[in-house]
Amino acid sequence: MLGYFITLIHAVLLCITILVLAIVVFLPILVFFLPQYTQFIFFLNFRRLPNTDYNDLASNDVKGIGRSLHLRGGGGKIGVWHVLPHKLNLEWRAEGRHPTDADFDRMMNDSDYKIILYAHGNSFDRTFYHRVEMYNLLSERNFHVICFDYRGYGDSEGTPTEKGIVADARTVYDWVREKCGKTQVIVWGHSMGTGVSCKLVQDLSIEHKAPCGLVLESPFNNLKDAVTNHPIFTVFCWMNDFMVDTIIIRPLNSVGLSMQSDKRIAKISCPIIILHAEDDKILPLKLGRALFEAARRADRDIKMREFSTDLGFGHKFICRSPELPEIIDEFVRYVSPSSSSSS
Ligand SMILES: *[C@@H]1O[C@H](CO)[C@@H](O)[C@H](O)[C@H]1NC(C)=O
């Protein structure tokens, strides 16, 4: 009997070992031959929560008054949320009716309240709880918050590629600019969204249409460093640098996935601030510092704010910093010294 169990345990352990080895060896080979189809490992857009109502902001814990709308992009329908600044929430609550789309559009063209366009990170969608925490904080600070799902995320149609998700961010940005008149716009990226934001704002800078500021929360410098510093990547430690480049990075680059923020940031013309926690285990602080250094070398207007390990913010929770409201207000005063009425 005992001998039987030992044999069984040996068999199970052998199976697990073979499976792990298969993944560790097979996955890079799959990326090498099929980069187009293995990109999803980076985007993780298939991760979503069941029973999400994308049209009901309150059911997703958004505190302010907001609207859900859909724009058309190159990949199809793009799901967008617009959350009002706190003071306007109070006015509408006092008025006792929900604003119409025309009301929302009109409020975007009111330069007392700046607009933050939020580009989220990979996996899940714009309804994910720590993102909603950030929208609530920004709305509380009297910003309009515009957030959206890239193609293939949330209720947005299509399949993500780097080019595609940047194009979606551009579609939403252009829509904001069309509505907002002279209202100032700040672009905010988190995690993968910092890669999207750097490309978006680089393109806008080249076209002399840059927003008034760029916030990069928990960013990274490029695809290779993001991938090789990810905790999961330790199982691929059998590959040397040449193999990583040849088997993983170059094939992904060849299908347009490169996220070269360290190159793109050099052409960004607006002020930038990086927010990064020391205990970020997904995109370690050194990646944010490398991006900061790349901007400094190109003589960009950039600041960096680091949050110490004992605060425990990690990759997702800089939104919980009691200092964050003041950091944002200070950055906004800096990027638009003339208009500080809304704070
Ligand atoms: C914004 O408001 C100004 C002043 O009322 C108006 O002239 C302008 O056309 C409006 N812009 C948009 C995009 O609605």
The ligand as an ORCA input file, in Angstrom:
! r2SCAN-3c Opt
* xyz 0 1
  C     -16.663     76.554    -25.957
  O     -17.272     77.713    -25.416
  C     -16.943     78.895    -26.132
  C     -17.507     80.085    -25.333
  O     -18.826     79.873    -24.949
  C     -17.498     78.779    -27.544
  O     -17.196     79.951    -28.276
  C     -16.869     77.570    -28.220
  O     -17.407     77.390    -29.502
  C     -17.102     76.322    -27.391
  N     -16.317     75.245    -27.949
  C     -16.804     74.026    -28.123
  C     -15.855     73.028    -28.670
  O     -17.934     73.698    -27.830
*
